[in-house]
Amino acid sequence: MELENGLGHLSYSTLVHLGDTWAEMNASLREFVPQVKKRVSPNAPFAVSLRISAASAKTLTESPAERKSLIDFLAKEDLYVYTVNAFPYGPFKGEVVMEKVYEPDWTTDARVDYTNSVADILAEITPAHVNPSIQTAPLAFKPNVAGEEYIRTFTRGVFKVVAHLRELEERTGRRVKLAIEPEPACYLETTDETVAFFKERIYSPAGVRELAEVAGIPLSEAEGAMRRYLGIVFDIGHQSVGFENITESLTKLVQAGIPIFKLQEAASLWVKDLTVEIVPQLRRFTDTIYLSQTSLKQDGQITKYLNLGEALDAFEANPVKTEMRTHFHVPVFLAELGPFLTTRFGVQEALKMHRETPLSDHLEIETYTWDVLPAELKTGDIVDYVSRELEFVRNELLG
């Protein structure tokens, strides 16, 4: 839905539903999204954040009939697509994902070609008043980054997509934006790393020259093209896991002139005072198909682990006073989850800042872990769950 006062478009990520193939995503879209719209936006158009996997992109690219069917469905139900999650290339539901979610990374033609195909689809299926965004992976899984040549390769991959987006707008009149999402354990993880990458690799004279070469455009146009088509997704939950001050992080991005093409309302699991007694309850969250990157703060020092289980093992081996945050997306309307806390406060900080000075025209709630949330912590069904999240965020912004 489009919020009042220039606060942007708001919806929830359909990554929460089955959607590894277009048949699955199409079925999920038709089953759930109209129900959510009826509850939270019955009398106004409702925004759709669409998950498009590589398999779905291939289906939609090769089938004009499928694209027309989608366009007709959206019009009939008073829906419009404003953003696509093109982060997971392959399967994301029903099998172990872990670090495979970052593959293929931005060093590959497969990632570039997939992203370009999603852009082409968006230019056709989105309304003229929306400049749609593509959410994508944070360049590479950090352990795989094997030196300067690796970095140069994935940076050039990004430039290839920026060049495509520029050509796409020239050809169709539709501006599609690429938004890289920093995430724990990836090449772009912290806000400081993100600002440094954009300053040193994207906005630098060398970066501008390389884009001009890749796109075949004058230097005078290249920097503007970079800022017009390339920005980031700021996932509040991701940055909270790293113990960042959300207001300070957002301010750094604004001051660096890095566009926030999507502000993602997400909360993570938080244990203010980790004890040996509650470790067994936390281990219920370790049986998941996703990575659960975890930070332990002990005596002012932060230690990062790839998975929650590893962090708990380390704590039990040295059970000193510890604060813990873990990359397990939890409902944004909850400040507490059973015996634990959530980083909802970070969402509220960001929304307060956005309410005063809009940071992005795309807002999205991305709590995709409904399927792996312990049963006793669920209330209602998936429609109740995402509707409550949307109502919470809207109320925080509009009162």
N, C-alpha and C positions, 0 to 999 in steps of 0.2 A: 504494500500500500504506500501511497505517497503521503508523507506527513506534512502537517502545516508548518508555516514559518520557515520554509526553506531547509527543513531538517532532513530531507532526502527520502529515498525509497527504503522500506523496511519489509523483510520477510524472514523466513526460516530456510535453512539449507535442506534440500531434499536428499542430501547425503544420508540422512537418518533412515531413509526408506531403502528397500531393495532397488537396485538400479545398475547392476554390473553390465547388463545388456540393454538395448533400447526397448525390447519387449518388456523387461522388468521395470525399467524407468517409466515407460509410457503407462503401464498398468498402475504403478504407484502414484503417478501424477494424477491420473483420472480418479483413483479411489480416494485419495486423502486430501489433495489440495482444495477441491471444492468444499469439502466439509470444514476445513480450517477457515476458508474465506467466509462461509456462511456464519461462522461464529465471531470472527474478529473484524470483518470488513463486508458486511452484507449489502451495503448500499453504495459501495465505491469499488473501482477496479483494485484487484489484489495482485501484488507483485510475486513473481515466482523466481526463486533461485534454483536453477536446474542443474542437476548433476549429469554431465555428458562424459562417459568413459571413451576410450579409444574405439572400442567396439561399437558404441552408440554413434560416435562421430562418423564411422565408416558407413553404418546403416543409413543415417540421415543424409550424408553426402551423396550416396549412390541412389537414393530413392526420393525423387521429387514428390511422389505420392505421400510418403511418410511426413515430409516437411509440410505439405499442404494440410494433411490431417491434423498435425500439431497446431498449425496456425488457426485452422477452423475451430479446433477444440478451445484454444485460448480465447478466441473471440466469443464463442458461444457462452463460455463460463465467466466472462468479464475478468480475464486474467491477462497478465503480460509478463514476459521474461525480461529481467533487468541484469541478471548476472548468471554466470555458469561456473560451477566448480569443475575445473579441468586439472586438478591436482592429482588425484589417483588415476593413473593411466589404465590400469587393469582392475581386477577384482578387488572389492572393498568389503564385501559382506560374505559371511558363511565359510570363510577359510582364513588361515593365519596370514596376516598382512605384514605386521612388523615393519622392518626397514625396506621391504620390497615396495612399499608405497611410494618411495622416491624414484623408482626405476620405471622406464628409462629416464636418466637425468638429463640436464640441459647440455651435456656434451654430445648428445646423440641427435641424428637427423629425425629419428622417430618422435622425440619430444617436440621438436620444431614443427614437423609436418602435422602432428596431431593438434597442436595449438593453433596453427594456421587454419586447419579445417574447422575447428570450433569457431574461430573468428568469422569465417565465411558463413557458417550456419547462423550465427547471431545477427549478422548484417541482414539476413533475410527474415528471421522470425520475430525480431523485436520492433516495437513501435518507434516512430520517428522522433518522439519527444524524449527517448531514453538513449543515453550513450552507454551501452552495455559493457560490463567488465568480465574479464577472464581471470579467475583465481588459479594460480599455478604454484608448483613446488619451489622450495627455496634453493634452487640451482643444483644442489647435490647433497647427499649424505656426507657429513663432515669427515668420517674416517676414510672415505673414498677419494678425497681431494688430494691428489698425489703431487702437487707442486704447481709452479707457475703456468706451465703449458695447459694443465687441466683447467685452471681458472680462466685463461685466455679463451679456451675452447668453449666453455659454457657461456662466457660473456658474449662471444660472437654469436652463439645460438640465440641469445636474447635479441641481439641487434638484427638478426635475420627476421625475427617475428615483428619487431618494431617497423622494419622496412615493409613487411607485408601489410601491416595495419595502415601504414601511410598510403600505400598503393590501393588498398581496399577502400579507404575513404575517398580517394581521388576518383575511383571507379564507380562507387555506389552512393557516395554522399553520406555514408554511415561511419561514425567514429566508434571503434571498438578499442577498449583499453586493456592492457596487460598488467596484472597485479601480482607481484611476487609475495609469497607469504613466509616470513621468517618463522622458524620453528626450532625448538630445542633439539640439539644433536645434529643440526644441519649447518651448511656453510654460512648461510645467513641465519643467525640464532638471536643475538641480542640486538637491541636498537642501535647501540654504538657500532657494531659490526655492519649493520645495514647502512647507517649514515656514511661510514668509511667506504663501503663498496660503491655507493652512488657517487661520492665525491671523487674517489680515486679511479674508478673504472668506467663510470657512466658519464658524469658531467665534466670529466677532465678533458683537456685538449686532445689527448690521445683517443679517448672514447668517442668524442665528437667526430674526429677524423675517421675513425673506423666505421661509425654508422654512415657517414657521408659516402664512404667507399662501398659499403654493403648495399646501401639503398640507391646509389647512383645519383645523389643529390648534392647541391652546393653546401659547403661548410656553413654558410649563413643560415641554412634551413635545418641543419642537423640537430642543433641543440634544442630548438623549439619542438622538433619532432619527438625528441627524447622525452621531454616533459609532457607533451600532449598524449603520448601513447603508453608510457611506462611509469608505473608507480608501485605501491605495495598494498597488501592486505595487512592491516594491524589487528592481529588476533589477541584480544585482551587477556585471554586465558594463558596463551603461550608465554607472553611476557611476564605474567604474574608468577608462573612456575619458576622463572629465573630471578624472582625477588626484585623485579624492576618497579620503580615508582611510576605508575601509569601516566600520571599528569606530566611528570618530567620527561618521560619517553616521548609522549605525543608532542610536547613542546620542542624537543630536539628535532623531530621530523619536520615540523612546521618551519622552524628556523632554518633548516637545511634546504627548504624548498622542495622536499620530496613529496609528491602527491600521495595521499592516502585514498586510493581508489575504492577501498572497502574497509569499513570499520566493523570488526566482527565481535559481537557480544558473546563471549564465552567465559565460563567460570571453571576453575579447576579445584580439585580436592586439596584441602588444607588442614594440616594438623599442627596446631600452635605449640603443643607440648607433647612430643612423641614419647611414649613410655613402652616398656616391654609388655605390659599388660594388654595394651590395645593392638599390638602387632598382629595377633591372630585375626582380629576383625579386619584389619587392613589387607591381609592376605587374600580375602575374598575378592579383592579388586585386581589380583594378579592373574586371574584366569581369564585372559582377554586375548583377542586376536590382534590387538593393536599395540604399538609401542606405548609404554607408560613412563616417559622420561621423568625423572624425579630429582629434585634438589633438596639436599639436607643442609641446614644452616646451623653450624655449631661454633660457638665462641666467635661469632662474627664472620666466620669463613663459610663459603658455600662450596659444597662438593656435589658434582652432578653424576647421575647414573642413567644408563640407557633404559632400565626397567625398574619398576617399583620393587619387585622381588629382590633384585640386587641391592637396592638401597636399604631394604629392611634387613637383609643379611648383614650388611656392613654395620647398621645400627646395633643389632643384637650382639655383634662381636665387640662393640665399644659403646655401651648404652649411656652416653653422656647427654646433657641437656641439649635437645634438638628440636628445631622447627622444620616441618616438612611440607613441601608442595609437590604435587604430582600431576602429570598431564593425563588426567582422566576427566573428560568433559562432563560436567554435572549441570542440572537444571539451573538456569540463571535466576529463577524466582526464589531459590532457596539460599538462605544464609548459613543453614546447617543441614547436614545430611546424616541422619542417624546420630552417632556420637561424634561426628567430625564437622569441621567447618568447610566453607567454600570461599573462593576468592571473588564472590559477588561484589565485594566492596570495590574491586578494580573496575568492574563494569559500571558501577554507579559513579565512580570518579570520572571515567571517560565520557559517560552520558551527560554529566554536569558540564564538563568542558565543551562538549558538542552542542549542548543546549544554548550556551552563551555565545559561542562562535563555531558555526558548523565546520566540521573537520573533513567530511566526506559526503557525497550524495548517495552512497550505497551503504546501508546498514544491513547486517545479517546476523541471525542467531544460528550458531553452529554447534548444537549439542547432538552429535551423531551416535552417542553411546547408549541409547535407549535399549538396544538389543542385548547389551552386556551389563546393564545396571542390575545389581542384586534385586531379586524379585520383591523382597520385603521393603525396598526403598522406592518402589513404583506406586504411584497413585493414579487411577484412571487409565485410559488407553493413550495411544500415540497422538490422537487428535487433541485430547485434553491437555496433554503434555506440551505440545508445541503452541497451542493456543494460549495457555497460561504464560508461556515465555514471551510471546508477542504482546500480550496484554501488560505484562510487567514492564517491558522495555518502553512501550508506548506511554504508559503512565508515568514512568520516570522522566520522559521527555516532555510530555504535554500536560501532566498533572491530572 
